[in-house]
Amino acid sequence: MNPKPDPNSNLSPQERDRLHTEGERAEVAERYLISSRIIRIISYLVSALLVLLLLRFFLRLSGANPENMFANFVYNLSEPFFAPFDNLFMNPDDLAGANVFDVNVLVAMGAYALLGWLAIRLVYSFFSPQ
Protein backbone atom coordinates (compact mmCIF):
# COMPACT_ATOMS: atom_id res chain seq x y z
CA MET A 1 0.00 0.00 0.00
CA ASN A 2 1.33 3.33 -1.02
CA PRO A 3 0.09 6.43 0.83
CA LYS A 4 -1.29 9.27 -1.25
CA PRO A 5 1.46 10.70 -3.43
CA ASP A 6 2.38 14.34 -2.91
CA PRO A 7 0.63 16.37 -5.64
CA ASN A 8 3.49 18.90 -5.54
CA SER A 9 6.20 16.33 -6.18
CA ASN A 10 6.28 16.89 -9.94
CA LEU A 11 6.42 20.73 -9.65
CA SER A 12 9.52 22.79 -10.15
CA PRO A 13 10.98 24.62 -7.11
CA GLN A 14 9.78 27.96 -8.48
CA GLU A 15 6.23 26.65 -8.88
CA ARG A 16 6.31 25.20 -5.34
CA ASP A 17 7.41 28.61 -4.00
CA ARG A 18 4.67 30.36 -5.97
CA LEU A 19 2.07 27.87 -4.71
CA HIS A 20 3.27 28.39 -1.12
CA THR A 21 3.12 32.19 -1.55
CA GLU A 22 -0.40 31.99 -2.97
CA GLY A 23 -1.44 29.83 -0.01
CA GLU A 24 -0.10 32.45 2.40
CA ARG A 25 -1.93 35.21 0.51
CA ALA A 26 -5.17 33.25 0.69
CA GLU A 27 -4.73 32.78 4.45
CA VAL A 28 -4.06 36.50 4.98
CA ALA A 29 -7.10 37.40 2.86
CA GLU A 30 -9.30 35.04 4.87
CA ARG A 31 -8.07 36.50 8.17
CA TYR A 32 -8.71 40.01 6.85
CA LEU A 33 -12.24 39.07 5.78
CA ILE A 34 -13.05 37.57 9.18
CA SER A 35 -11.60 40.53 11.08
CA SER A 36 -13.39 43.08 8.93
CA ARG A 37 -16.73 41.33 9.49
CA ILE A 38 -16.21 41.17 13.26
CA ILE A 39 -15.16 44.83 13.34
CA ARG A 40 -18.20 45.82 11.28
CA ILE A 41 -20.52 43.93 13.66
CA ILE A 42 -18.94 45.55 16.72
CA SER A 43 -19.18 48.99 15.09
CA TYR A 44 -22.85 48.54 14.22
CA LEU A 45 -23.76 47.32 17.70
CA VAL A 46 -21.88 50.10 19.48
CA SER A 47 -23.32 52.72 17.10
CA ALA A 48 -26.86 51.47 17.72
CA LEU A 49 -26.29 51.61 21.47
CA LEU A 50 -24.88 55.14 21.25
CA VAL A 51 -27.86 56.30 19.19
CA LEU A 52 -30.23 54.79 21.77
CA LEU A 53 -28.43 56.53 24.63
CA LEU A 54 -28.36 59.78 22.66
CA LEU A 55 -32.14 59.54 22.22
CA ARG A 56 -32.47 59.02 25.96
CA PHE A 57 -30.26 62.07 26.60
CA PHE A 58 -32.28 64.32 24.28
CA LEU A 59 -35.60 63.10 25.66
CA ARG A 60 -34.44 63.96 29.20
CA LEU A 61 -32.97 67.27 28.06
CA SER A 62 -36.14 68.32 26.29
CA GLY A 63 -38.35 67.30 29.22
CA ALA A 64 -40.25 64.57 27.38
CA ASN A 65 -43.16 63.01 29.22
CA PRO A 66 -41.90 59.63 30.53
CA GLU A 67 -45.42 58.23 30.22
CA ASN A 68 -45.42 58.87 26.49
CA MET A 69 -45.29 55.63 24.53
CA PHE A 70 -42.12 56.48 22.54
CA ALA A 71 -40.25 57.98 25.49
CA ASN A 72 -41.22 55.03 27.67
CA PHE A 73 -40.00 52.63 24.97
CA VAL A 74 -36.63 54.41 24.70
CA TYR A 75 -36.22 54.57 28.48
CA ASN A 76 -37.08 50.88 28.94
CA LEU A 77 -34.85 49.75 26.07
CA SER A 78 -31.86 51.78 27.22
CA GLU A 79 -32.27 51.07 30.95
CA PRO A 80 -30.09 47.90 31.11
CA PHE A 81 -27.22 49.76 29.45
CA PHE A 82 -27.73 52.91 31.48
CA ALA A 83 -28.19 51.22 34.88
CA PRO A 84 -24.45 50.91 35.75
CA PHE A 85 -24.10 54.69 35.36
CA ASP A 86 -27.44 55.75 36.86
CA ASN A 87 -26.19 57.21 40.14
CA LEU A 88 -22.66 58.12 39.15
CA PHE A 89 -23.49 61.82 39.39
CA MET A 90 -26.58 62.88 41.27
CA ASN A 91 -29.53 63.90 39.15
CA PRO A 92 -32.86 64.82 40.68
CA ASP A 93 -35.13 61.87 39.90
CA ASP A 94 -38.34 63.56 40.99
CA LEU A 95 -38.26 65.96 38.03
CA ALA A 96 -40.42 63.87 35.71
CA GLY A 97 -41.11 65.90 32.62
CA ALA A 98 -38.58 68.61 33.53
CA ASN A 99 -35.59 69.51 31.41
CA VAL A 100 -32.61 67.62 32.87
CA PHE A 101 -29.06 67.69 31.56
CA ASP A 102 -28.18 64.09 32.45
CA VAL A 103 -24.40 63.83 32.66
CA ASN A 104 -24.72 60.13 33.50
CA VAL A 105 -25.95 59.36 29.99
CA LEU A 106 -22.98 61.20 28.48
CA VAL A 107 -20.59 59.23 30.70
CA ALA A 108 -22.31 55.98 29.66
CA MET A 109 -21.94 56.93 26.00
CA GLY A 110 -18.25 57.66 26.47
CA ALA A 111 -17.69 54.41 28.34
CA TYR A 112 -19.45 52.31 25.68
CA ALA A 113 -17.59 54.10 22.88
CA LEU A 114 -14.31 53.36 24.64
CA LEU A 115 -15.25 49.71 25.17
CA GLY A 116 -16.19 49.40 21.50
CA TRP A 117 -12.88 50.93 20.45
CA LEU A 118 -10.98 48.55 22.75
CA ALA A 119 -12.89 45.56 21.35
CA ILE A 120 -11.98 46.62 17.80
CA ARG A 121 -8.32 47.02 18.78
CA LEU A 122 -8.43 43.54 20.33
CA VAL A 123 -9.76 42.08 17.08
CA TYR A 124 -7.00 43.86 15.17
CA SER A 125 -4.38 42.40 17.49
CA PHE A 126 -5.69 38.85 17.03
CA PHE A 127 -6.17 38.97 13.27
CA SER A 128 -3.35 41.22 12.13
CA PRO A 129 -0.83 39.59 9.79
CA GLN A 130 2.18 38.34 11.65
C-alpha positions as CSV (number, residue, x, y, z in Angstrom):
1,M,0.0,0.0,0.0
2,N,1.3,3.3,-1.0
3,P,0.1,6.4,0.8
4,K,-1.3,9.3,-1.2
5,P,1.5,10.7,-3.4
6,D,2.4,14.3,-2.9
7,P,0.6,16.4,-5.6
8,N,3.5,18.9,-5.5
9,S,6.2,16.3,-6.2
10,N,6.3,16.9,-9.9
11,L,6.4,20.7,-9.7
12,S,9.5,22.8,-10.2
13,P,11.0,24.6,-7.1
14,Q,9.8,28.0,-8.5
15,E,6.2,26.6,-8.9
16,R,6.3,25.2,-5.3
17,D,7.4,28.6,-4.0
18,R,4.7,30.4,-6.0
19,L,2.1,27.9,-4.7
20,H,3.3,28.4,-1.1
21,T,3.1,32.2,-1.5
22,E,-0.4,32.0,-3.0
23,G,-1.4,29.8,0.0
24,E,-0.1,32.5,2.4
25,R,-1.9,35.2,0.5
26,A,-5.2,33.2,0.7
27,E,-4.7,32.8,4.4
28,V,-4.1,36.5,5.0
29,A,-7.1,37.4,2.9
30,E,-9.3,35.0,4.9
31,R,-8.1,36.5,8.2
32,Y,-8.7,40.0,6.8
33,L,-12.2,39.1,5.8
34,I,-13.0,37.6,9.2
35,S,-11.6,40.5,11.1
36,S,-13.4,43.1,8.9
37,R,-16.7,41.3,9.5
38,I,-16.2,41.2,13.3
39,I,-15.2,44.8,13.3
40,R,-18.2,45.8,11.3
41,I,-20.5,43.9,13.7
42,I,-18.9,45.6,16.7
43,S,-19.2,49.0,15.1
44,Y,-22.9,48.5,14.2
45,L,-23.8,47.3,17.7
46,V,-21.9,50.1,19.5
47,S,-23.3,52.7,17.1
48,A,-26.9,51.5,17.7
49,L,-26.3,51.6,21.5
50,L,-24.9,55.1,21.3
51,V,-27.9,56.3,19.2
52,L,-30.2,54.8,21.8
53,L,-28.4,56.5,24.6
54,L,-28.4,59.8,22.7
55,L,-32.1,59.5,22.2
56,R,-32.5,59.0,26.0
57,F,-30.3,62.1,26.6
58,F,-32.3,64.3,24.3
59,L,-35.6,63.1,25.7
60,R,-34.4,64.0,29.2
61,L,-33.0,67.3,28.1
62,S,-36.1,68.3,26.3
63,G,-38.3,67.3,29.2
64,A,-40.2,64.6,27.4
65,N,-43.2,63.0,29.2
66,P,-41.9,59.6,30.5
67,E,-45.4,58.2,30.2
68,N,-45.4,58.9,26.5
69,M,-45.3,55.6,24.5
70,F,-42.1,56.5,22.5
71,A,-40.2,58.0,25.5
72,N,-41.2,55.0,27.7
73,F,-40.0,52.6,25.0
74,V,-36.6,54.4,24.7
75,Y,-36.2,54.6,28.5
76,N,-37.1,50.9,28.9
77,L,-34.9,49.7,26.1
78,S,-31.9,51.8,27.2
79,E,-32.3,51.1,30.9
80,P,-30.1,47.9,31.1
81,F,-27.2,49.8,29.4
82,F,-27.7,52.9,31.5
83,A,-28.2,51.2,34.9
84,P,-24.5,50.9,35.8
85,F,-24.1,54.7,35.4
86,D,-27.4,55.7,36.9
87,N,-26.2,57.2,40.1
88,L,-22.7,58.1,39.1
89,F,-23.5,61.8,39.4
90,M,-26.6,62.9,41.3
91,N,-29.5,63.9,39.2
92,P,-32.9,64.8,40.7
93,D,-35.1,61.9,39.9
94,D,-38.3,63.6,41.0
95,L,-38.3,66.0,38.0
96,A,-40.4,63.9,35.7
97,G,-41.1,65.9,32.6
98,A,-38.6,68.6,33.5
99,N,-35.6,69.5,31.4
100,V,-32.6,67.6,32.9
101,F,-29.1,67.7,31.6
102,D,-28.2,64.1,32.4
103,V,-24.4,63.8,32.7
104,N,-24.7,60.1,33.5
105,V,-26.0,59.4,30.0
106,L,-23.0,61.2,28.5
107,V,-20.6,59.2,30.7
108,A,-22.3,56.0,29.7
109,M,-21.9,56.9,26.0
110,G,-18.2,57.7,26.5
111,A,-17.7,54.4,28.3
112,Y,-19.4,52.3,25.7
113,A,-17.6,54.1,22.9
114,L,-14.3,53.4,24.6
115,L,-15.2,49.7,25.2
116,G,-16.2,49.4,21.5
117,W,-12.9,50.9,20.4
118,L,-11.0,48.5,22.8
119,A,-12.9,45.6,21.3
120,I,-12.0,46.6,17.8
121,R,-8.3,47.0,18.8
122,L,-8.4,43.5,20.3
123,V,-9.8,42.1,17.1
124,Y,-7.0,43.9,15.2
125,S,-4.4,42.4,17.5
126,F,-5.7,38.8,17.0
127,F,-6.2,39.0,13.3
128,S,-3.4,41.2,12.1
129,P,-0.8,39.6,9.8
130,Q,2.2,38.3,11.7
